[in-house]
Each structure stands twice: as C-alpha cells, then as structure tokens.
Amino acid sequence: MIRRECLELLAGKMTDQLVVTSQSGQRIEWSHFSQHEGNLLLGMMGCAIGVATGLALALPHRKVIALDSDGSVLLSLFNLTTLGNLRPKNLVVYVFDNGVYSGSRISYPTATAGNTDLAAMARSAGISNACTISELGDFKTKGIDALTSKELGFFVCKVEESLLHREIPRPKTDLAENKYTFVRYLERTEGKAIPFVGRG
Amino acid sequence: MYSVDPASAEMKEELARKLVQGLKSAGIDFVSYLPETRLSQILPLIRDDPAMELIPASSEQEAVTIAAGATLGGKQAAVYMENTGIYVSSYSLLVTGKQLGVPILLVIGYLGGVPDQRNSFLYATIGKHTIPVLEALEIEYRILEDGEKLESKIRDAVRAANAQRAPYALLFAGEFSE
C-alpha cells in the first residue's frame, strides 16, 4: 500500500472535518491533495495527536482527524494511554507506518520495522477500535468507514516507503498563516469567536 | 518527615478555592494536567466545576499539546503541572506554544525554588533550573507566594498569554507550598 493512495482517497471524503498533520512526507502530500481551510499542517513531530485530541475535546460535535507517522507516534507513545482512557468519539488517528525514518535520508529503520506493533500497543492501552491496515481495499472500508463512526479509531496503515512527496511542491503557507486560516474557518463554521484572536 | 498542620491544610484549601476562582474569572474553561504535590487540592475543585473541563494527560509534553489544540478550538486553556514538567514539555512548549503561537496559561507548582516552603535536597536542583529554562524558552513568568490580589494576577497572566500568543507561566510557591 502506498501512503499517497490512502491520502488521495481520504481527501475525496473531506467535508467539514478538521485535519491535523505531523511533520513528515504525508504533510506535504496531504497539502497537495487537500487545500481545505480545516487543515492544520503542524510542522513538528510528536504533537499532532495531542493537538487533535485537544481539538476533539473542545469541539465534540466535529470530526477530527490526525495524520501521523510511525516515527512521530514513537515520540509520543503517552498519547496511547491518554486516548485509551478518554476515548473521544469524534477522533480518528491514521498512522502511516513505513517502518523507517524516511526524513533521515538513509531510511534508518524505526521500531515498527522490528518487533513493535503499534496497533497492539494501542489496543492494550485501551483503544478498542485499533487495527493494522495493510491493503488499500481494507483502507477503503475500515479506514474510510471510521469517518462516519462514533467511536475513537486508531489505524496503523502499513505503507511502503515512498519518496513521491519529494516530487510535490512543499506547502507555501507558513505556520502562523495556516493557524489563522484554520482559526478563522472555525470561527465562521462554529459561529463563535476564538478567544485568543482578540481585538486589535 | 513532613507533617501537615491542620490549620495550614485549611489555609491551603482556602487558597485552592481562591486559585480555582481566579482561573474561572480569567476565563479558563479547560485544564489539562499531571498532578503534583503543592497545588493538588485544585484538582477536585476543577473536576466538580461544570464550567471547567479537566483532562488528565500521561505526560506534561502531551498536556501542552492537548491544551494547544483546545485553545485553537476555542477554549481558554491552562496546563497544571509541577515545574519538572517544564523540562519534560519544553519541546511542545517551544513548537506548539512559541513557534505556532498558541496562548496557554501554565499553572506550576514551583518546587525547589527559594520560596518553596517544603524545599529540600530533593527539590533544590529542580528548582534552580526552572527560571533559566523558562527564560531560555522566552516564556514570561510570575512567581506567586500568597493569595493577595490572586484573581487579578491570574487575569493579567491570561491577558498577557493571549496578547503574546504564547504560553505564560505562573509559578506557585510560598503560602501555596506550605
């Protein structure tokens, strides 16, 4: 399975969901397939699931999606135990697991290339709906179905290492610009002011 | 061995109520946390207050990212933690707090600082590095040692965090650590 195929499928299903990405090739691919104002393209590893959890708790009526990677989740394994207990029903986490630190340019293997099973860890942490998806057909069903499910979903998507994202122009919006677009979109669609934006 | 004087325990309860009331008055409606020793009496008060959401985290690093997400989603969020949590969460404070520019009030039990009434060899090293680390992260802070004008000091801190689009730290010691 190729990550880009999954993201393209997912992008076609987006309506008013909020999507938080971590720093990896999927951030670039996602910004290529989806220019939705509800995208928060975080440029750091180990933070996407936490930020997505906070959004999901603040806006329990909105579907929130975290797009993460194996290397990034390994940096923030504490998210598993927190999610396993909070179980926000409106959150879906997709972990694109290629088994390598691709950004290192030497494709150094991550723990998931060895004995570590992130989906099993997530289940043990209390996330009932956690599984590994290895085929695009399964992503189309299990992965996409989670968008309409009222249950926390955690999907470890086993993908081949792909460098296709290096052929795509990187997103031009900087972090602050993206943040304000995202926040203004929320203000518009939620019909309320986000407190910190404040008055000038 | 440290023992709790009933009178000081009562005092702490009053301060805890004042602190939580101050958070509420400042608009705080979401608190992610890891418990610690000095201010832990605020937790049941926040938990039982329908106007505030209390979210347990497994790491201070995570508590900061959850608070950042909640803030972006329209909450006025705080993180309650021990000052050791500053060291643990310095990465997420830097990238979600400073780099992304998200205001978060940090409510910190300031262990091992000079005004910590329970300071000992266990805490002194931890305390000594807290302010240099906050300053290295360019996170503004204020040390609070008593309940005087507590409500307005908390309100000032939240206003500063929002204005700066950055975390702001309140370090609680003195009477709060008795």
HADDOCK unambig.tbl for C-alpha pairs under 7 A between the chains (distance, minus, plus):
assign (segid A and resid 44 and name CA) (segid B and resid 95 and name CA) 6.93 0.50 0.50
assign (segid A and resid 47 and name CA) (segid B and resid 65 and name CA) 6.05 0.50 0.50
assign (segid A and resid 50 and name CA) (segid B and resid 62 and name CA) 5.80 0.50 0.50
assign (segid A and resid 50 and name CA) (segid B and resid 65 and name CA) 4.83 0.50 0.50
assign (segid A and resid 50 and name CA) (segid B and resid 66 and name CA) 4.73 0.50 0.50
assign (segid A and resid 51 and name CA) (segid B and resid 65 and name CA) 4.90 0.50 0.50
assign (segid A and resid 51 and name CA) (segid B and resid 66 and name CA) 4.95 0.50 0.50
assign (segid A and resid 51 and name CA) (segid B and resid 68 and name CA) 6.01 0.50 0.50
assign (segid A and resid 51 and name CA) (segid B and resid 69 and name CA) 4.03 0.50 0.50
assign (segid A and resid 52 and name CA) (segid B and resid 69 and name CA) 6.01 0.50 0.50
assign (segid A and resid 53 and name CA) (segid B and resid 66 and name CA) 5.90 0.50 0.50
assign (segid A and resid 53 and name CA) (segid B and resid 69 and name CA) 6.85 0.50 0.50
assign (segid A and resid 54 and name CA) (segid B and resid 66 and name CA) 4.12 0.50 0.50
assign (segid A and resid 54 and name CA) (segid B and resid 67 and name CA) 5.89 0.50 0.50
assign (segid A and resid 54 and name CA) (segid B and resid 68 and name CA) 6.81 0.50 0.50
assign (segid A and resid 54 and name CA) (segid B and resid 69 and name CA) 4.14 0.50 0.50
assign (segid A and resid 54 and name CA) (segid B and resid 70 and name CA) 4.25 0.50 0.50
assign (segid A and resid 55 and name CA) (segid B and resid 69 and name CA) 4.64 0.50 0.50
assign (segid A and resid 55 and name CA) (segid B and resid 70 and name CA) 4.86 0.50 0.50
assign (segid A and resid 55 and name CA) (segid B and resid 72 and name CA) 6.97 0.50 0.50
assign (segid A and resid 55 and name CA) (segid B and resid 73 and name CA) 5.20 0.50 0.50
assign (segid A and resid 57 and name CA) (segid B and resid 70 and name CA) 6.86 0.50 0.50
assign (segid A and resid 58 and name CA) (segid B and resid 70 and name CA) 5.13 0.50 0.50
assign (segid A and resid 58 and name CA) (segid B and resid 73 and name CA) 5.59 0.50 0.50
assign (segid A and resid 58 and name CA) (segid B and resid 74 and name CA) 6.93 0.50 0.50
assign (segid A and resid 58 and name CA) (segid B and resid 75 and name CA) 6.48 0.50 0.50
assign (segid A and resid 59 and name CA) (segid B and resid 73 and name CA) 6.44 0.50 0.50
assign (segid A and resid 78 and name CA) (segid B and resid 58 and name CA) 5.53 0.50 0.50
assign (segid A and resid 78 and name CA) (segid B and resid 59 and name CA) 6.51 0.50 0.50
assign (segid A and resid 79 and name CA) (segid B and resid 62 and name CA) 6.98 0.50 0.50
assign (segid A and resid 81 and name CA) (segid B and resid 58 and name CA) 6.95 0.50 0.50
assign (segid A and resid 82 and name CA) (segid B and resid 57 and name CA) 5.86 0.50 0.50
assign (segid A and resid 82 and name CA) (segid B and resid 58 and name CA) 6.00 0.50 0.50
assign (segid A and resid 175 and name CA) (segid B and resid 100 and name CA) 5.98 0.50 0.50
assign (segid A and resid 176 and name CA) (segid B and resid 100 and name CA) 6.06 0.50 0.50
assign (segid A and resid 183 and name CA) (segid B and resid 72 and name CA) 6.38 0.50 0.50
assign (segid A and resid 194 and name CA) (segid B and resid 74 and name CA) 4.52 0.50 0.50
assign (segid A and resid 195 and name CA) (segid B and resid 74 and name CA) 6.26 0.50 0.50
assign (segid A and resid 195 and name CA) (segid B and resid 76 and name CA) 6.82 0.50 0.50
assign (segid A and resid 196 and name CA) (segid B and resid 103 and name CA) 7.00 0.50 0.50
assign (segid A and resid 196 and name CA) (segid B and resid 162 and name CA) 4.88 0.50 0.50
